[in-house]
């Protein structure tokens, strides 16, 4: 585990330490990956999501999503423990126990009905808590926007869920199928928003990058001025090379739209 932290800590300078900076030294290769992801979404993911949403009733989609989320809870609890977050771990453990019993294995989100809301986390956040730098922005095939730290976190998260080592072969396949179905349901549910970014923006790569970094930094408790600064508007202060002039810029506005 120490090696993982050391690797993450040695990544390129953390853009979050400077106001609104985007560190993207791999933009050329990232854009190629982005075009692959756009083509994949247009040819496969969007049609599959629309078909899933059109065939499967909304209530059943919610049940599948609840089931998939409940299966991910032990992994989040593991990350709560690694972060020293006793409160978050207790909440997620309580949710898992409630939903696994009263929620019939997680098909029903009984915990939320009782006012116990999920404390989302992952190993990328664990690395952040441990002091690992964000590193460069990267776009991953299929998985989409990420950073060096979060990409490493995604890889480690494949092994942090105790259920991975408990479920049998068939149960593991059901778990994966539920996860895929949950993603398709989300693609259908948020289709208009996703389409506006991926297929209707003047520069969908820059738009997706901006939204991801702002959202992720906000989730990790980033500085609000840095989060909402327009990364394409230079400051009038010539001495602040990386500063920006509008801390209240719309984070979802297309920076390349005329």
matplotlib code that plots the C-alpha trace (Angstrom):
import matplotlib.pyplot as plt

x = [0.0, 2.9, 4.1, 0.7, 0.8, 4.4, 3.6, 0.6, 2.5, 5.2, 2.9, 3.2, 2.4, -1.0, -3.1, -5.5, -2.8, -3.1, -6.3, -8.3, -5.4, -5.9, -2.8, -3.2, 0.2, -1.4, -4.0, -3.1, -3.5, -6.4, -8.3, -7.9, -9.2, -12.1, -13.0, -13.0, -15.3, -17.6, -17.8, -18.4, -21.2, -22.9, -22.7, -23.3, -23.8, -26.5, -28.6, -28.2, -29.2, -32.2, -33.3, -32.8, -34.8, -37.5, -38.0, -37.4, -39.9, -38.6, -39.3, -37.3, -34.4, -34.4, -34.3, -31.4, -29.6, -30.2, -28.9, -25.7, -25.1, -25.6, -23.0, -20.5, -21.1, -18.4, -15.8, -16.8, -16.6, -13.1, -12.2, -13.8, -11.6, -8.5, -9.3, -9.9, -13.5, -15.3, -18.6, -18.7, -17.8, -20.5, -23.1, -22.3, -22.1, -25.5, -26.9, -25.5, -27.0, -30.4, -30.6, -29.3, -32.0, -35.1, -34.2, -34.2, -30.6, -30.5, -33.2, -35.1, -33.2, -34.7, -31.9, -32.7, -36.3, -35.1, -33.0, -29.6, -28.0, -25.0, -21.5, -19.9, -16.2, -13.5, -9.8, -9.1, -10.5, -8.4, -5.3, -6.4, -6.8, -3.3, -1.8, -1.4, -1.4, -4.1, -1.6, -2.4, -5.8, -6.3, -9.2, -9.5, -11.0, -14.6, -14.3, -13.9, -12.5, -10.1, -6.8, -3.6, -4.6, -8.2, -7.1, -4.9, -7.8, -10.1, -7.6, -7.2, -10.9, -11.2, -9.6, -10.9, -14.5, -14.5, -17.5, -15.1, -13.5, -16.8, -19.2, -19.2, -18.7, -22.4, -23.0, -20.1, -21.5, -24.9, -23.1, -21.3, -24.5, -26.3, -23.4, -23.7, -27.5, -27.1, -24.8, -27.2, -30.1, -28.1, -27.1, -30.8, -31.9, -29.3, -29.3, -30.0, -27.2, -24.7, -25.6, -25.3, -21.7, -20.5, -22.3, -23.5, -20.6, -18.2, -15.4, -16.7, -13.3, -12.7, -16.3, -16.1, -12.7, -13.9, -17.0, -15.2, -12.4, -14.7, -17.1, -14.3, -12.5, -15.7, -16.4, -12.9, -13.5, -11.6, -11.5, -14.6, -12.8, -10.6, -13.6, -15.7, -13.0, -13.3, -10.0, -10.1, -10.4, -7.0, -6.7, -6.1, -3.3, -0.2, 1.7, -0.7, 0.1, -2.2, -5.0, -8.4, -10.8, -14.2, -14.6, -18.3, -18.1, -20.7, -19.0, -21.2, -20.9, -19.1, -15.9, -15.6, -19.2, -19.4]
y = [0.0, 2.3, 1.8, 2.9, 6.1, 6.8, 6.3, 8.7, 11.3, 11.4, 12.3, 15.7, 19.0, 19.2, 21.7, 22.2, 24.2, 27.0, 28.8, 27.0, 25.5, 22.5, 20.4, 18.4, 17.5, 14.5, 16.4, 15.1, 11.4, 12.3, 13.8, 10.6, 8.6, 11.1, 10.6, 6.9, 7.2, 9.5, 7.1, 4.2, 6.2, 7.1, 3.6, 1.4, 3.0, 5.5, 3.1, 0.4, 2.9, 4.1, 0.5, -0.4, 2.6, 1.9, -1.7, -1.9, -0.2, 2.7, 0.9, -2.1, 0.1, 1.6, -1.9, -2.9, 0.3, -0.1, -3.7, -2.7, 0.2, -2.1, -4.5, -1.6, -0.6, -2.9, -1.3, 2.2, 1.0, -0.2, 3.2, 4.9, 2.8, 3.6, 7.3, 7.2, 8.3, 6.5, 8.4, 7.7, 4.0, 3.6, 5.2, 3.0, -0.1, 0.7, 1.3, -2.0, -4.0, -2.3, -2.7, -6.3, -7.3, -5.0, -4.1, -7.7, -7.8, -4.2, -4.3, -1.7, 1.3, 1.0, 2.9, 6.1, 5.7, 5.7, 8.8, 7.1, 8.5, 7.0, 8.5, 8.1, 7.5, 5.6, 4.9, 8.0, 10.0, 7.8, 8.8, 12.4, 12.1, 10.5, 13.5, 12.1, 14.7, 14.9, 14.7, 15.2, 15.0, 11.9, 10.3, 6.6, 4.3, 3.5, 4.9, 8.5, 11.6, 11.0, 12.1, 10.2, 9.8, 8.8, 6.3, 4.6, 4.7, 3.0, 0.2, -0.4, -0.2, -3.5, -5.2, -3.2, -4.6, -7.7, -9.1, -9.7, -12.5, -13.8, -14.1, -17.3, -17.3, -17.0, -14.4, -12.4, -12.4, -11.1, -8.4, -7.2, -7.4, -5.3, -2.7, -2.5, -2.2, 0.6, 2.5, 2.0, 3.3, 6.4, 6.9, 6.9, 9.0, 11.7, 11.3, 15.0, 16.3, 13.7, 14.4, 18.1, 17.6, 14.8, 15.4, 19.0, 21.0, 23.0, 21.3, 18.3, 17.3, 20.7, 20.7, 17.2, 17.9, 21.1, 19.6, 16.5, 18.4, 21.0, 18.3, 16.1, 18.9, 20.0, 16.5, 16.4, 19.8, 22.0, 25.8, 27.3, 30.1, 27.5, 25.4, 28.0, 30.1, 30.2, 28.4, 30.3, 33.8, 35.4, 37.7, 41.3, 40.9, 40.4, 39.0, 36.2, 33.9, 31.1, 33.3, 33.9, 36.8, 35.3, 33.1, 32.8, 31.6, 29.0, 25.6, 24.1, 26.9, 25.8, 27.8, 27.5, 28.5, 31.8]
z = [0.0, 0.7, -2.8, -4.2, -2.1, -3.2, -6.8, -6.6, -4.6, -7.3, -10.1, -11.9, -10.0, -8.5, -10.4, -7.5, -5.6, -8.2, -8.8, -11.4, -13.3, -15.6, -16.0, -19.3, -20.8, -22.5, -24.4, -27.8, -26.8, -24.5, -27.4, -29.5, -26.6, -26.2, -29.9, -29.4, -26.4, -28.3, -31.2, -28.7, -27.0, -30.2, -31.7, -28.7, -25.3, -26.1, -28.2, -25.5, -22.8, -24.8, -25.4, -21.7, -20.6, -23.2, -22.3, -18.6, -16.3, -14.2, -11.0, -12.0, -13.2, -9.7, -8.1, -10.3, -9.5, -5.7, -5.9, -7.7, -5.3, -2.3, -3.6, -3.9, -0.2, 1.3, -1.0, 0.2, 3.8, 3.2, 1.9, 4.8, 7.1, 5.1, 5.3, 9.1, 8.5, 11.3, 10.7, 7.0, 7.6, 10.2, 8.0, 5.0, 7.1, 8.7, 5.2, 3.9, 6.8, 6.5, 2.7, 2.8, 5.3, 5.1, 1.5, 0.3, -0.6, -1.6, -4.2, -2.1, -0.7, 2.7, 4.3, 2.4, 3.4, 7.0, 6.4, 6.2, 3.1, 1.4, 2.0, -1.5, -1.6, -3.5, -3.4, -5.4, -2.5, -0.1, -2.0, -1.7, 2.0, 2.2, 0.5, -3.0, -5.8, -8.4, -11.2, -14.9, -16.4, -18.5, -20.4, -20.0, -22.7, -21.9, -18.4, -19.6, -17.7, -14.9, -13.4, -12.7, -9.1, -9.8, -12.5, -10.0, -7.6, -10.1, -10.5, -6.8, -6.3, -8.3, -5.2, -2.2, -2.1, 0.2, -1.7, -4.7, -2.7, -1.3, -4.2, -6.3, -10.0, -10.9, -8.2, -9.4, -12.9, -11.6, -9.7, -12.9, -14.9, -12.4, -12.5, -16.3, -16.2, -13.6, -16.0, -18.9, -16.8, -15.9, -19.5, -20.5, -17.5, -18.1, -21.8, -22.7, -20.5, -21.7, -25.4, -24.9, -23.7, -25.9, -29.1, -29.2, -27.7, -30.0, -28.1, -26.2, -24.9, -23.2, -21.9, -20.4, -18.9, -17.3, -15.8, -14.5, -12.8, -11.2, -10.0, -8.6, -6.9, -5.3, -4.0, -2.5, -0.8, -3.2, -3.1, -4.5, -6.4, -8.1, -8.9, -10.6, -12.3, -16.0, -17.2, -20.5, -19.3, -18.4, -15.4, -15.9, -13.4, -15.6, -12.6, -12.1, -15.1, -13.9, -12.4, -13.8, -13.7, -13.0, -9.9, -10.6, -14.2, -15.2, -14.8, -17.5, -20.1, -23.3, -23.3, -27.1, -28.0, -29.9]

ax = plt.figure().add_subplot(projection="3d")
ax.plot(x, y, z, "-o")
ax.set_aspect("equal")
plt.show()
